[in-house]
Amino acid sequence: MRYFLSFLLLALPLLCCAEKDPCRKITRKVERKKKTTTYKSPETKYAFVIRQIKTDTFFAVLFHFSDEREHFETRGAAITFEDGTEIVDENVEVRCTPERSVFIGSTASASSSSNGGRYVLQAFFRISDHYIGHFATSRIVKVRLHNALQAIPKDDGYQLKTYVNCMMSKN
């Protein structure tokens, strides 16, 4: 019994640390037919990180948030970091969908700001090799999709930075 208790006391700190390891939260999906391995971080309030390995490595952050204005068929995104650096890609496609539909009589219409509706904006921001180090060392504080701005909570920015670091070490 004494040996068991000694083992338990030695193993308990290791178990506690393992639970706090954010890299353990990243999922891995292998598609043998496509010869693809995809890593995905847990979703924060406004984003998650993806790394896909095929013939080359693809890193991206998927941003998503709501806005009161519609942004159909728009492009452009910018990420601002805590050190003031801004990365802009005006070719990023911004997807916009009504958050819900409003039924008037027997016909449905897309919600709009005139009837209190909101729109969900989504965009994949590809992380180039040139900027991957910046994503791994600096926290994201603000995102712009088309002309809609969203502040990223401090904890979420740190989580995204941590997930990028975790994925950089995955093969």
Secondary structure, 3 states (H helix, E strand, C coil): CHHHHHHHHHHHHHHHHHHHCHHHHCEEEEECCCCEEEEECCCCCCEEEEEEECCCEEEEEEEEEEECCCCCCEEEEEEEECCCCEEEEEEEEEEEEECCEEEECCEEEECCHHHCCCEEEEEEEEECCCCHHHHHHCCEEEEEECCEEEECCHHHHHHHHHHHHHHHCCC
